[in-house]
Amino acid sequence: MAGIPEHEDKLGDVLLQVQQDLRLLKCNIEKINANDKCATLDIQALDNAIGRTQSSIRKHAEDYLKAVNTQQLVLPTIEDLPKQTVKTHKWKPSLESLPDVHSQRKTFHGALPIGKVKHPRNISGPVEILQDTEAKGKRFLNLPDDDLEPAVQASLLCMSVQHKIMSLNPRKNLYTSKRESDSISDKESKWQMDSESSCVRKPREGHPVWTSSSTHSKASESMDQWDMQATTSFITKGSQKRSVEVSVSTTKYPFTIMKGQIDPMERDFSHFKHSFSVCWSSVVDALEALNKLLRDFAVPLAKVNGERLVELCLKSDCGWRKTPSAAVLFSVLENQEEVLGLVSRPGQRYRGERGTETAAICIQSCWRRYLARTAYMCHCRRRWAVQVISLSWAMHAQRCHVKRALQARRFSQLENYRSRAQHLAANWKHIRSSKRTIIHIPSLGYSKRQRLNTRRYDILQNIQISRLCDVRDENVEVIYICPMHLGEDILQCYTSLQKCNGADSRTSQASSCNRRFIILTPEAVDHFPTHNMCLSTLLKYSPRTLKRIKHLIQGKQAYIVGRVGHLDDLAVADELDVPILGPEPAVSQLHSTKSGGRRIFSVAGVDVPPGQGDVYSLDQLYETLAELMTLNIHMQRWLFKINLQRGGCDTAFCDVCHLSCYNWALQRYRRYGPDLWSSKWVQESVLPRYLDDIPEWLAHYAQPAKTSSFLNWSSFLKTFLRQGGVVEAHPPSASVTYLTVDILLEPSGEVTMLSCGDQLHGSCFPDAVGSTVPQTSVHPETLHSICMRVAQACQQHFVGYISVGLATFVDHSTMEQKVWAFNLDIVYSDQLAMTQMLLMTTGGTLNWHTGCLEVPVKGKCFEQQAAAEHPVVTRYAVIGIHLFHSNLSMLYHNVFLKVCKVHGIEFNKKQKQGTVFALYDTSERCSIGMITISEDLQGALVTFAQNLSVIHQEISSSKKQGETNFKELIRTVEDVLQMIIQNKNQLKDKPAA
């Protein structure tokens, strides 16, 4: 064994050279097999022969290394130290840093990778055990796991490798100088620091470094190329610190790589290879990966730090199982900054080895990606379209199903309504004369557009709260559905009002009135406060209120009295199983329009204004207006009314005096005379002129009657053409009186006139804010005849409450009074509700034959006349329905009534005259109703005007007048008073003449 050290260099070189030649031979055989597919070659036999040769040589090499490792290291003799020129450095690590190898032996073995361990070798001296493992036909140094064995330091492993190299290469000239020993200690400390920060990579199997080319598939090349591109930025950023450290450090084993090739005969590389021959199998893979990387990026010159390369290889557990990243490979270069600057250039990869092929692969990959993504996006769009179509179809099918279910339900409700209406008509006389319950639902079933555009919609529906006064009939109980929550002050006001029934308050009738009416508010009012739903809809979605109504009417005769018809009226009636005293909603909407009213009046044979209904287009409007103006050339104003609008906001007007051709047409009329003017050949000369001038005339001079609803003619015209309307002539007189008659078409076929009054208008003539009851403008017989004809025409289509609007004036051509029917509403009107309150307060009745309000009055000696009937006197009343003042909200209702009482505004129960107020709401308190009762009409009007003036003065100041219609109504009352005075003077002058 003593001779082994002398020949160890030669023997080691021979063994390494043989291993490299065998590996090169195997690689060449694989190339031949890959390139020439037609040649017949027993690859398996050659592979087995090469394997056996490698195994035999490996065995001899291991025997040689075993003999070397078991050699005893000879320490130098202790002589005169100053005389020694050569020092043998001993391995003397710090005791604090050395781990307890014996206590951790079991753990150290457990940390080894899974594999077959062969030939354990012991190195004499304080060196840790290293194990030799075989993986994929190659030999690697298998190191313990850093995570499981934290005590093993990278410096200790490096020292172990150096100690093994010293035992194999005992060259005194390499390790004797003090400078070299100092550099070794510096390297140990440097390796120890780098081992904690460097990332550990495992190399993969490769070919010898000095081979000119290697066989790879195109797919692997493209993957490597993509990996290089993806990590270029990371290389530039992540390796800056490491490059600085490498450039500063010095190494004993530098060598260069020229254009990705290593010259095996180069002195530096030979020295590096010879120095690390023991672990060369691990270094080969790293060198191959580095060479390939440099060739790919066409790096002309790279300086490699051999020590760092060996350190990088030894940090791997089981060898390079995959190609290390470019950042790790570039970290072993001394000129790392220059190489990274070159590699980071755009397109540098395509200047290297197989760059053209890589560029083609990249372009093809991008194009295939574009095609694939385009196809995928098209597929996604189609899939989204399929989902949308399927979802839309499912929703359409669901809507159709729900629609059919609703139609079936509404059809069932309509059939039930008709059957109950037949039962009501058959038993009406019995129901009318017996105890019954009336369910009042003052619902305004307008369209959604109208409801959303109407302010204070809930107050508008509650204006008919005076329907409670139906309890003046002893056989009637009232269930009033209120669209809002009422305060105690309003409830107390109407409770006290029930005691004034024209009878003695000590009677049982007066004391039981407050027990025969109930006010219910649907709970849905709280859930839909801003939706402006009609009252029937709110009641439909209020199950608790419906349940209570069912309990109240159980076992009693009951029916519903609505207002403006709505489909939900049928739903509520079907839920309560009670009939409705009124027409079907569809019939009501058809005949309540302006055009429908004209058709009813035409069937009834009553006089109507010259006009035309069912106008839906602009051309039809112009043609109709031209024909009407030609036929009725003396009409000075023409009215345009929208079919479905109500409340005075449905009318616009235009005066003929502004028409440019009117004077010319009037001259032609005077030329031909009234007889010839009716012939068509005369009118044909005027019609074209009218048609040319009417569009400009309407655009400049037509205006809405109520500007709060429509700002100008264009906005009015859009609604007019969308809903349809009527063109009518205004009565040709400066003094026109409008009156309203309320009629009940009973199911039994009888007709009853319930109320009649002359209208009081506010700022515009269609907007009626009150009336005088009874009417005094038309003779009672004439009025009764007109109403009966209209009622008979209506009975052919429906039953219930109707309100007929009439206009009376004196025709100056004949000096006769004319009455035109111009409006028909199939509703329970506001005037009728206030009339019920008037009759409740006075205890009187309306005599339609005489046209008087007859009120019983107590005598002076009530004890003597207890059995006799009370004397009947005549009273007149002025009813204010829509009185509005914004300053009224500053006073609570009880305070307001006390203020009025202080000024003498109250009702005298004994004389049955005075003032009665109707309160509508508790929250805003801006709208009220007022009734003034007096012995004559003039006195009632004066009282009404004085009350308005006093109230306005009490709640207003000079700086805060507020928004009100009191002033316009006072002016209207004054005009009526002047007319009454003029008529009285004319009557006085006639007998004198």
FIDREN-384435 format. One record per residue (C-alpha): residue number from 0; x, y, z. Coordinates in steps of 0.1 Angstrom, whole numbers. Each point is the difference from the previous one (the first is absolute). Layout:
N
    i      X      Y      Z
  NUM      X      Y      Z
...
END
This chain:
993
    i      X      Y      Z
    0      0      0      0
    1     30     22      3
    2      4      2    -37
    3    -34     12     -7
    4      5     37      6
    5     29      1    -25
    6    -22    -12    -29
    7    -33     15     12
    8      0     28    -25
    9      7    -22    -30
   10    -25    -26     11
   11    -27     25      7
   12      5     16    -34
   13     -3    -33    -17
   14    -32    -10     18
   15    -16     34     -7
   16     10     -2    -37
   17    -14    -35     -4
   18    -33     11     15
   19     -2     30    -23
   20      8    -21    -31
   21    -27    -25      9
   22    -25     27      5
   23      9     17    -33
   24     -3    -34    -17
   25    -34     -5     13
   26    -11     35    -11
   27     13     -6    -35
   28    -19    -33     -2
   29    -32     18     10
   30      6     26    -27
   31      5    -27    -27
   32    -32    -16     11
   33    -19     32     -1
   34     14     12    -34
   35      0    -32    -20
   36    -32    -19      5
   37      6    -25    -28
   38     33    -14     14
   39     -1    -31     21
   40     19      3     32
   41     -3    -21     32
   42     -3     29     23
   43     -9    -22     30
   44     32    -21     -3
   45     22     30     -2
   46    -18     16     29
   47      5    -31     21
   48     37     -2     -9
   49      6     36      8
   50    -19     -4     33
   51     21    -30     10
   52     32     19     -8
   53    -12     30     20
   54     -9    -22     29
   55     34    -18      0
   56     20     33     -2
   57    -22     16     26
   58      7    -30     23
   59     38      4     -4
   60     -3     37      5
   61    -19     -5     32
   62     26    -25     12
   63     27     25     -7
   64    -18     28     18
   65     -7    -23     29
   66     37     -8      3
   67      8     37     -2
   68    -26     10     26
   69     12    -26     25
   70     36     13     -2
   71     13     14     32
   72      9     37     -2
   73     34      7     13
   74      4     31     22
   75     32     20     -2
   76     27     -6     27
   77      2     26     27
   78     33     17     -8
   79     13     34      1
   80    -29     19    -13
   81     19     30    -13
   82     21    -23    -22
   83    -29    -15    -17
   84     -7     15    -34
   85    -29    -22     -9
   86    -30     -3     22
   87    -25    -28      0
   88    -33     16      7
   89    -23    -20     22
   90    -37      1      0
   91     -9     17     32
   92    -35     13      0
   93    -16     20     28
   94    -14    -23     26
   95    -31     21      4
   96     -9     -5    -36
   97      6    -37     -1
   98    -31    -22      4
   99     -2    -31     21
  100      4    -25    -29
  101     -4    -31     22
  102    -32     12     16
  103    -15     11    -33
  104     11    -30    -20
  105    -34    -15     -2
  106    -16     32    -10
  107     26      6    -26
  108     -7    -33    -17
  109    -37      7      1
  110      5     32    -19
  111     16    -16    -30
  112    -21     -3    -31
  113    -18    -32     -8
  114     23    -22    -21
  115     23    -29      1
  116     31      9     20
  117     32    -17    -11
  118     35     -3     15
  119      1     23     30
  120     33     16      3
  121     17     12     32
  122     24     28     -1
  123     25      0     29
  124      0     31     20
  125    -28     23     11
  126    -18     -1    -34
  127    -37     -8     -3
  128    -12    -31    -19
  129     -8      5    -36
  130    -21    -25    -19
  131      2     -9    -37
  132    -33     -5    -17
  133     -8    -10    -35
  134    -28     16    -20
  135     -9     -4    -37
  136     33    -17     -7
  137     22     27     16
  138     18      5     33
  139     -7     29     22
  140     11     11     34
  141    -30     -4     22
  142     -1     26     28
  143    -22      2     30
  144    -32     21     -1
  145      5     35     13
  146    -35      2     15
  147      3    -32     20
  148     36      5     10
  149      6     36      7
  150     33     -6     18
  151     18    -10    -32
  152     16     32    -14
  153      9      7    -36
  154     35      9     12
  155      4    -35     16
  156    -10    -17    -33
  157     24     22    -20
  158     28     -8     25
  159     -8    -37     -4
  160      3      2    -38
  161     33     19      4
  162     13    -26     24
  163     -8    -27    -24
  164     17     18    -28
  165     31      5     22
  166      1    -37      7
  167     -2     -8    -37
  168     24     28    -12
  169     28      5     26
  170     17     28    -19
  171     20     20     25
  172      4     29    -23
  173    -37      6     -1
  174     -9      1     37
  175     32     11     18
  176      1     38     -2
  177    -17     21     26
  178    -18     21    -26
  179    -17    -30    -14
  180    -11    -12     34
  181    -14     34      8
  182    -19     -1    -33
  183    -14    -34      9
  184    -14     13     33
  185    -14     30    -19
  186    -17    -23    -24
  187    -14    -21     28
  188    -16     30     16
  189    -12     12    -34
  190    -15    -33     -9
  191    -17     -1     34
  192    -17     33     -6
  193    -10     -8    -36
  194    -14    -34     10
  195    -27     18     21
  196    -11     23    -28
  197      5    -20    -32
  198    -29    -21    -13
  199      6    -38     -4
  200     -6    -14    -35
  201      1    -36    -12
  202     18     -6    -33
  203    -13    -23    -27
  204     17    -27    -20
  205     21     14    -28
  206     28     -6    -24
  207     37      9      4
  208      9     36      0
  209     22     -2    -30
  210    -25    -14    -24
  211     -8     24    -28
  212    -37     -6     -2
  213    -28    -19     18
  214    -32    -17    -12
  215    -32     17     12
  216    -35      0    -13
  217    -17     32    -13
  218    -25     -1     28
  219     27      1     26
  220     18     28    -19
  221    -31     21      0
  222     -6     -6     37
  223     36      9      8
  224     -4     31    -21
  225    -32     11     17
  226     17     -7     34
  227     30     23    -10
  228    -23     28    -11
  229    -22     -2     31
  230     30      1     23
  231     21     27    -18
  232    -14     28     22
  233      4    -21     31
  234     37     -6    -10
  235      6     37     -4
  236    -15      9     33
  237      7    -30     22
  238     37     -4     -7
  239     13     35      5
  240     12     -6     35
  241     14    -34     -8
  242     19     14    -30
  243     16     27     21
  244     12    -26     26
  245     14    -22    -27
  246     19     28    -17
  247     16     10     33
  248      9    -36     10
  249     32    -17    -12
  250      2    -37    -11
  251     27    -25     -5
  252    -19    -19    -27
  253    -13     25    -27
  254     -5    -11    -35
  255    -17     15    -31
  256    -27    -11    -23
  257      4     12    -36
  258    -33      2    -20
  259    -16    -27     22
  260     29    -25     -5
  261     26    -11     25
  262     35     -9    -12
  263      9    -32     19
  264     37      7     -6
  265     -1     34     16
  266     23      2     30
  267    -25     17     23
  268    -27    -25     -8
  269     24    -30      3
  270     12     13     34
  271    -37      4     11
  272    -10    -34    -13
  273     30    -16     16
  274     -6     17     33
  275    -36    -11      3
  276      2    -33    -16
  277    -18    -18     29
  278    -33     20     -5
  279      4      5    -37
  280    -31    -20     -9
  281    -21     27     17
  282     19     29    -16
  283     -4    -14    -35
  284    -38      5      0
  285      3     35     12
  286     27      8    -26
  287    -21    -15    -28
  288    -31     21     11
  289     22     32      2
  290     15     -7    -35
  291    -34     -5    -15
  292    -12     32     15
  293     29     20    -12
  294     -3    -15    -35
  295    -37      8     -1
  296      7     36      8
  297     32      3    -22
  298     22     11     29
  299     35      4    -14
  300     19     -2     32
  301     -9    -12     35
  302     23     -2     30
  303    -10    -28     24
  304      8     -1     37
  305      9    -36      5
  306     -3      0     37
  307    -35     14     -1
  308     -9    -25    -27
  309     11    -29     23
  310    -18     15     29
  311    -32      3    -20
  312      3    -36    -11
  313      6    -13     35
  314    -31     17     14
  315    -22    -24    -20
  316    -15    -29     19
  317     -4    -25    -29
  318     17     17    -29
  319    -15     22    -27
  320    -34    -16     -7
  321    -10     30    -21
  322     18     28    -17
  323      8     28     26
  324    -13     34     -7
  325     20     26    -19
  326      4     21     31
  327     17    -28     18
  328     23     -8    -29
  329     10     36     -6
  330      9      3     37
  331     32    -20     -5
  332     13     25    -26
  333     26     26      9
  334    -10     23    -28
  335    -37     -4      9
  336     -9     37     -7
  337     13     -1    -35
  338    -17    -33     -8
  339    -33     11     15
  340      2     33    -20
  341      4    -20    -31
  342    -27    -26      8
  343    -25     26      9
  344      1     16    -34
  345    -33     -5    -20
  346      4    -28    -25
  347     33    -13     13
  348    -14    -35      3
  349     -5     -1    -38
  350     36      8     -7
  351     12    -31     17
  352      0    -37     -8
  353    -30    -10    -20
  354    -13     35      3
  355    -19      0    -33
  356    -17    -32      9
  357     -9     14     34
  358    -14     31    -15
  359    -20    -20    -24
  360    -13    -21     28
  361     -9     32     20
  362    -18     15    -30
  363    -19    -32     -6
  364     -9     -3     36
  365    -13     36      1
  366    -20     -6    -32
  367    -14    -33     14
  368     -8     18     33
  369    -18     28    -20
  370    -20    -26    -19
  371     -8    -20     31
  372    -10     31     19
  373    -21     13    -29
  374    -18    -33     -2
  375     -4     -1     38
  376    -14     35      1
  377    -24     -9    -28
  378    -10    -30     20
  379     -5     21     31
  380    -21     25    -19
  381    -22    -28    -14
  382     -2    -16     34
  383    -10     33     16
  384    -26      5    -28
  385    -14    -35      6
  386     -2      8     37
  387    -17     34     -7
  388    -24    -16    -24
  389     -9    -29     23
  390     -4     24     30
  391    -22     23    -21
  392    -21    -28    -12
  393     -4    -14     35
  394    -10     35     12
  395    -23      4    -30
  396    -16    -34      7
  397     -3      9     37
  398    -16     34     -8
  399    -24    -17    -24
  400     -9    -25     27
  401     -6     28     25
  402    -19     21    -25
  403    -23    -29     -9
  404     -5     -7     38
  405     -8     37      6
  406    -24      1    -30
  407    -17    -31     12
  408     -3     15     35
  409    -13     33    -12
  410    -25    -17    -23
  411    -12    -20     30
  412     -2     32     20
  413    -20     16    -28
  414    -24    -29     -2
  415     -5      1     38
  416     -6     38     -2
  417    -27     -6    -26
  418    -17    -27     19
  419      0     21     32
  420    -13     30    -20
  421    -29    -20    -12
  422     -8    -11     36
  423      2     37     11
  424    -24     11    -28
  425    -25    -27      9
  426      1      8     37
  427      6     37     -1
  428    -34     12     13
  429      3    -24     30
  430     36     11      7
  431     -9     37     -3
  432    -28     -3     25
  433     18    -22     25
  434     31      3     21
  435     31      1    -21
  436     37      7      2
  437     16     23    -26
  438     38     -4     -5
  439     12     33    -14
  440     33     -2    -19
  441      7     35    -14
  442     27    -14    -23
  443     13     20    -30
  444      9    -27    -25
  445     19     23    -24
  446     28    -12    -23
  447     35     -4     14
  448     12     32    -18
  449    -28     20     15
  450      4    -13     35
  451     38      6      0
  452     -5     36    -13
  453    -27      9     25
  454     10     18     32
  455    -16     -8     33
  456    -16    -31    -15
  457    -10    -15     34
  458    -17     33     10
  459    -18      1    -33
  460    -15    -35      7
  461     -9     10     36
  462    -20     31    -11
  463    -31    -21      0
  464      3     -9     37
  465    -35     16      4
  466    -14    -32    -14
  467     -2     -9     37
  468    -32     21      1
  469    -19    -29    -17
  470     -7    -11     36
  471    -28     26      1
  472    -21    -29    -13
  473     -8    -22     30
  474      4    -32    -20
  475     35      8    -12
  476     33     -9     15
  477     31     14    -17
  478     35    -15     -2
  479     22     27    -14
  480     34    -10    -14
  481     24     29      6
  482     32      5    -21
  483     19     15     30
  484      2     -1     37
  485    -23     26     17
  486      6     18     32
  487    -23      1     30
  488    -10     36     -8
  489    -16    -11    -34
  490    -17    -30     15
  491    -14     21     28
  492    -12     26    -25
  493    -20    -26    -21
  494    -12    -17     32
  495    -15     32     12
  496    -14      7    -35
  497    -20    -33      2
  498    -20     14     29
  499    -14     28    -22
  500    -25    -21    -19
  501    -28     25      1
  502    -16    -18     29
  503      1      3     37
  504     35     -9     13
  505    -17    -18     29
  506    -15    -26    -23
  507     15    -34     -5
  508      5      7    -37
  509     24     29      8
  510     19    -20     26
  511      4    -31    -22
  512     14     19    -31
  513     36     -1     13
  514     -3    -38      4
  515    -12     -6    -36
  516     31     11    -19
  517     36    -14      1
  518     31     15    -16
  519     26    -25    -11
  520     35      7    -14
  521     17    -28    -20
  522     33    -11     14
  523     15      2    -35
  524     -1     38      3
  525     31     -2     22
  526     18    -23    -25
  527     -6     21    -31
  528      1     36     12
  529     14     16    -32
  530    -15    -22    -28
  531    -33     19     -4
  532    -19    -33     -1
  533    -38      2     -3
  534    -19    -10     31
  535    -13    -32    -14
  536     35    -12     -7
  537     11      8     35
  538    -30    -18     14
  539      7    -30    -22
  540     35     -4     16
  541    -13      5     35
  542    -11    -35     12
  543     -7     11     36
  544    -23     28    -10
  545    -19    -24    -24
  546     -3    -25     28
  547    -15     26     23
  548    -25     12    -26
  549    -11    -36     -5
  550     -6     -3     37
  551    -20     33      1
  552    -23    -10    -30
  553     -4    -36     10
  554    -37     -9     -3
  555    -10     35    -12
  556    -12     15    -33
  557     30     20    -14
  558     12     15    -32
  559     30     21    -11
  560     -3     36    -13
  561     32     10    -18
  562     11     31    -18
  563     21     -2    -32
  564     -1    -36    -12
  565     31    -22      2
  566      7    -37     -6
  567     10     -4     37
  568    -36      9      9
  569    -10    -34    -14
  570     27    -17     19
  571    -11     16     33
  572    -36     -8     -7
  573      9    -36     -8
  574     20     -3     32
  575    -29     14     21
  576    -26    -18    -20
  577    -22     32     -3
  578    -15     17    -31
  579     11     34    -13
  580    -25     28     -6
  581     16     11    -32
  582     10    -10    -35
  583     28    -22    -10
  584     34     18     -1
  585      4     -4    -38
  586    -36     14     -6
  587      7     28     23
  588     32     10    -17
  589    -16     -2    -34
  590    -30     23      7
  591     17     23     25
  592     22     15    -28
  593     -9     33    -17
  594     -7    -19    -32
  595    -21    -26     18
  596    -21     27     17
  597     -8     16    -34
  598    -11    -34    -13
  599    -23     -5     31
  600    -14     36     -5
  601     -6     -7    -37
  602    -20    -31      9
  603    -19     19     27
  604    -10     27    -25
  605     11     30     21
  606     17     31    -13
  607     38     -2     -1
  608     26     26    -11
  609     10     -1    -37
  610     30    -22     -1
  611     15    -33     -9
  612     13    -29     21
  613     26    -27     -4
  614     27     22    -14
  615     34    -19      1
  616     22     16    -28
  617     13     34     -8
  618    -15      0    -36
  619    -33    -11     14
  620      1     28     25
  621      6     26    -27
  622    -26    -13    -24
  623    -26     -4     28
  624      6     35     13
  625     -2     15    -35
  626    -33    -16     -6
  627    -14     10     34
  628     11     36     -4
  629    -15      2    -35
  630    -33    -14     12
  631     -1     21     32
  632     15     32    -11
  633    -14     21     29
  634     18    -21     27
  635     27     22     15
  636     19    -26     20
  637      8    -37     -5
  638      8    -25     27
  639     23    -30     -2
  640     -7    -27     27
  641     21    -31      7
  642    -20    -32      4
  643     14    -14     33
  644     11     31     19
  645    -21     14     29
  646      0     28     25
  647      0     30    -24
  648     35     -9    -15
  649    -15    -15    -31
  650     -9     31    -20
  651     18     24    -23
  652    -16     28    -20
  653      7     23    -29
  654    -19     32    -11
  655    -11      4    -36
  656      7     37      0
  657     38     -7     -4
  658     -6    -20    -32
  659     12     20    -31
  660    -27    -12    -24
  661    -29      3     24
  662    -11     35    -11
  663      2    -11    -36
  664    -22    -31      8
  665    -24     22     19
  666     -4     23    -30
  667     -8    -29    -22
  668    -25    -13     25
  669    -18     34      0
  670      2      0    -38
  671    -17    -33     -5
  672    -23      1     31
  673     -9    -28     24
  674    -20    -20    -24
  675     26     -4    -27
  676     28     -3     24
  677    -11    -35     10
  678      5    -12    -36
  679     32    -19     -6
  680     11     19    -31
  681      2     33     20
  682     20    -17     28
  683     25    -15    -24
  684     14     34     -7
  685      6      6     37
  686     14    -34     11
  687     33      2    -18
  688      7     34     15
  689     -8    -13     35
  690     22    -30     -5
  691     30     22     -9
  692     -4     24     29
  693    -11    -23     28
  694     35    -16      8
  695     17     33      5
  696    -31     14     18
  697      1    -29     26
  698     38      1      4
  699     -1     37      9
  700    -33      6     18
  701    -12    -33     15
  702      7     -3     37
  703     -9    -25     28
  704    -27     12     24
  705     20    -12     30
  706     37      7     -4
  707     10    -19     31
  708     -7    -33    -19
  709     12     10    -35
  710     25     28     -5
  711     -8      7    -36
  712    -20    -12    -30
  713     26    -24    -13
  714      1    -20     32
  715    -38      0      1
  716     -2    -11    -36
  717     23    -31      6
  718    -24    -12     27
  719    -30      9    -21
  720     11    -21    -29
  721     12    -29     21
  722    -32     -4     20
  723    -24     14    -25
  724    -24     28      6
  725    -29     23    -10
  726     -3     33    -19
  727    -29     20     13
  728    -13     35     -3
  729     -2     23     30
  730    -35     13      7
  731     -4     33    -20
  732     -7     22     30
  733     19     20     26
  734    -22    -13     28
  735      0    -38      2
  736    -10    -20     31
  737     12    -35      5
  738    -19    -24     21
  739      5    -36     12
  740    -27    -26      5
  741      6    -32     20
  742    -23    -29     -9
  743     -3    -36     13
  744     -8    -26    -25
  745    -15    -27     23
  746      4    -37     -9
  747    -38     -3      0
  748     -2     25    -29
  749    -11     30     20
  750     17     34     -3
  751      6     23     29
  752     14     36     -1
  753     22      3     31
  754     16     35     -4
  755      1     29    -23
  756     20     33      3
  757     14     29    -19
  758     37     -2     -3
  759     24     25     15
  760     33      2    -18
  761     34     11     11
  762     28     13    -22
  763    -12    -18    -31
  764    -36     -8    -11
  765      3    -38     -3
  766     14     -3     35
  767    -31     -1     24
  768     10      5     36
  769    -36      2     13
  770    -37      5     -7
  771    -32     15     12
  772    -27    -24     10
  773    -27     -2    -12
  774      6     13    -36
  775    -19     31    -10
  776     11      4    -37
  777    -23    -25    -18
  778    -37     -6      5
  779     -5    -32     20
  780    -23    -17    -26
  781     25      7    -28
  782     28    -13     21
  783    -19    -31     10
  784     -9     -8    -36
  785     37      2    -11
  786     11    -21     29
  787    -26    -27     -6
  788     10     -3    -37
  789     37     -3      8
  790     -8    -25     28
  791    -20    -22    -23
  792     28      0    -26
  793     25    -10     27
  794    -22    -28     14
  795      4    -19    -33
  796     37     -5      9
  797      5      2     38
  798    -14      9     34
  799     14     21     28
  800      8     36      7
  801      5     25    -28
  802      7     37     -1
  803    -13     21    -29
  804     16     33     -9
  805    -22     26    -16
  806      5     35    -12
  807    -28     26     -3
  808      1     34    -17
  809    -23     24    -19
  810      3     -2    -38
  811      2     36    -12
  812    -13     -8    -35
  813    -33    -14     14
  814      2     13     36
  815     -9    -34     12
  816     16    -20     28
  817     20    -31    -12
  818     13    -29     19
  819     30    -20    -14
  820     11    -33     14
  821     38      0     -1
  822     14    -24     25
  823     -9    -35     14
  824     19    -16     29
  825    -10    -35     13
  826     11      7     35
  827    -12      8     35
  828      8     37     -2
  829     15     23     26
  830    -31     22     -1
  831    -22    -30      8
  832     21     -8     31
  833     -2     36     12
  834    -37      0     -7
  835     -4    -30     23
  836     18     20     27
  837    -23     30     -6
  838    -31    -22      3
  839     15    -17     32
  840      6     34     16
  841    -33     16     -8
  842    -22    -32      0
  843    -16     13    -32
  844     -8    -15    -34
  845      3     12    -36
  846    -33      5    -18
  847      8     -4    -37
  848    -34     10    -11
  849      2     34     16
  850     38      3      0
  851      2      8     37
  852     19    -12     31
  853    -28     -7     26
  854     12      1     36
  855    -21     -7     31
  856      3     26     27
  857    -11     -3     37
  858    -28     21     12
  859      2     24     30
  860    -21    -23     23
  861     15    -34     -5
  862    -20    -16     29
  863    -33     10    -16
  864     10    -11    -35
  865     17    -32      9
  866    -25    -21    -18
  867     -4     24    -30
  868     24      1    -29
  869     26     28     -1
  870     -5     28    -25
  871     20     -2    -32
  872     20     29    -12
  873     22      6    -31
  874     37      3      3
  875     28      6    -25
  876     36    -11      4
  877     33      8    -15
  878     24    -30     -1
  879     38      5     -2
  880     16    -34     -8
  881     36      8    -10
  882     10     29     23
  883     38      2      2
  884     22     23     21
  885     36     -9      8
  886     -1     20     33
  887    -27    -23     13
  888     28    -25     10
  889     11     24     27
  890    -31     -7     21
  891    -13    -32     14
  892    -36     -9     -8
  893    -13      6     35
  894     18     34      1
  895    -14      9    -34
  896    -35     -8     11
  897      3     21     31
  898     13     30    -20
  899    -30     -3    -23
  900    -23     -2     30
  901     14     32     14
  902     -9     18    -32
  903    -35    -15      0
  904      7    -25    -27
  905    -20    -30     12
  906    -33    -18     -5
  907    -32      8     17
  908    -18    -33      7
  909    -33     17      8
  910     -3     23    -30
  911     17    -26    -23
  912     24     26    -15
  913     36     10      4
  914     33    -16    -10
  915     12    -36      1
  916     36    -12     -8
  917     11    -32    -16
  918     35    -11     11
  919     20    -22    -23
  920     34     -9     14
  921     21      3     32
  922     35      3    -14
  923      1     29    -25
  924    -33     18     10
  925      1     22    -31
  926    -34    -10    -15
  927    -34      3     16
  928    -37      0    -10
  929    -25     26     11
  930    -38      2     -2
  931    -19     32      7
  932    -38     -2      5
  933    -24     29     -1
  934    -36      9     -6
  935      7     13    -36
  936     28     -5    -25
  937     13     35      3
  938      4     -3     37
  939     18    -34     -4
  940     24     15    -25
  941      8     31     21
  942      7    -23     31
  943     22    -22    -21
  944     21     29    -13
  945      2     16     34
  946     12    -33     16
  947     27     -3    -26
  948     12     35      5
  949      1     -4     38
  950     19    -33     -1
  951     25     15    -25
  952      6     30     23
  953      4    -22     31
  954     26    -24    -15
  955     19     25    -23
  956     21     30      4
  957     11     27    -24
  958     33    -18     -6
  959    -13    -35     -1
  960    -31     -2    -20
  961      4    -37     -9
  962    -12    -20    -29
  963    -38      0     -1
  964    -31      0    -22
  965    -20     21     25
  966      4     32    -19
  967    -11    -13    -34
  968    -30    -16     16
  969     -9     32     18
  970      0     18    -34
  971    -22    -27    -15
  972    -25      4     29
  973      0     38     -4
  974     -8     -4    -38
  975    -28    -24      9
  976    -14     25     25
  977      1     28    -26
  978    -19    -22    -24
  979    -26     -8     26
  980     -4     37      8
  981     -4      8    -37
  982    -26    -27     -5
  983    -20     13     30
  984      1     35    -14
  985    -12    -13    -34
  986    -29    -18     17
  987    -10     32     18
  988      1     20    -32
  989    -23    -23    -20
  990    -32      6     19
  991      6     37     -1
  992      3     -1    -37
END
